[in-house]
Amino acid sequence: EAQVTQNPRYLITVTGKKLTVTCSQNMNHEYMSWYRQDPGLGLRQIYYSMNVEVTDKGDVPEGYKVSRKEKRNFPLILESPSPNQTSLYFCASSLLGGTSGSQYFGPGTRLTVL
Amino acid sequence: GQQLNQSPQSMFIQEGEDVSMNCTSSSIFNTWLWYKQDPGEGPVLLIALYKAGELTSNGRLTAQFGITRKDSFLNISASIPSDVGIYFCAGQSGAGSYQLTFGKGTKLSVIP
């Protein structure tokens, strides 16, 4: 089954404790992206990647890091989480070129930073 | 950055009624997408539009890509309880950019 998976689905942590949220897709998509969703603000892009070893900042990259060592994986790293990073996070992927606007989303990771 | 204005923010409708929501932008987009998000889930793509003026249907859903490329609408006919959720529009400007700009969503409630 074609899908985007994220782990963990739920995470409660404390300020300053480094964490990684994993994202994996099995559709051989070149493009992958991370979003955060907050009430009243909708979905905002954090980082994206057009291919292996190619990453770029989205609209709200501060406090986050990403890496793209393999095509299928795109982990989101919070080196020193803070309470304002409490949010619902989504990973998405799509093909490049053609009907590339059709991004497919993972199920989400709800992060709480105390 | 680019912004999308999506309206209405929320709707309460009776089962069986038709629903209409729209998105407008001050910028031109080359792709318009409509997603639905159920509680606790990620957005699921409903309809993708790639040409100005394009009208596309997916079951009871119909979406159109505005001729000016600055707007799009989504209609749901004969609503049913499982239509409940948050609907998002998203635009992609193209020209080598694959970033999506999202509207803030329309929360739909269907009264049985």
Chai-1 contact restraints between the chains, C-beta under 6 A:
chainA,res_idxA,chainB,res_idxB,connection_type,confidence,min_distance_angstrom,max_distance_angstrom,comment,restraint_id
A,Y31,B,Y98,contact,1.0,0.0,6.0,A-B,restraint_1
A,G42,B,F102,contact,1.0,0.0,6.0,A-B,restraint_2
A,G42,B,K104,contact,1.0,0.0,6.0,A-B,restraint_3
A,G42,B,G105,contact,1.0,0.0,6.0,A-B,restraint_4
A,L43,B,F102,contact,1.0,0.0,6.0,A-B,restraint_5
A,D59,B,G1,contact,1.0,0.0,6.0,A-B,restraint_6
A,F90,B,G42,contact,1.0,0.0,6.0,A-B,restraint_7
A,S100,B,Y98,contact,1.0,0.0,6.0,A-B,restraint_8
A,G101,B,T31,contact,1.0,0.0,6.0,A-B,restraint_9
A,G101,B,L33,contact,1.0,0.0,6.0,A-B,restraint_10
A,G101,B,A48,contact,1.0,0.0,6.0,A-B,restraint_11
A,G101,B,Q92,contact,1.0,0.0,6.0,A-B,restraint_12
A,S102,B,L45,contact,1.0,0.0,6.0,A-B,restraint_13
A,S102,B,A48,contact,1.0,0.0,6.0,A-B,restraint_14
A,F105,B,G42,contact,1.0,0.0,6.0,A-B,restraint_15
A,F105,B,P43,contact,1.0,0.0,6.0,A-B,restraint_16
A,G106,B,G42,contact,1.0,0.0,6.0,A-B,restraint_17
A,P107,B,E41,contact,1.0,0.0,6.0,A-B,restraint_18
A,P107,B,G42,contact,1.0,0.0,6.0,A-B,restraint_19
A,G108,B,G42,contact,1.0,0.0,6.0,A-B,restraint_20
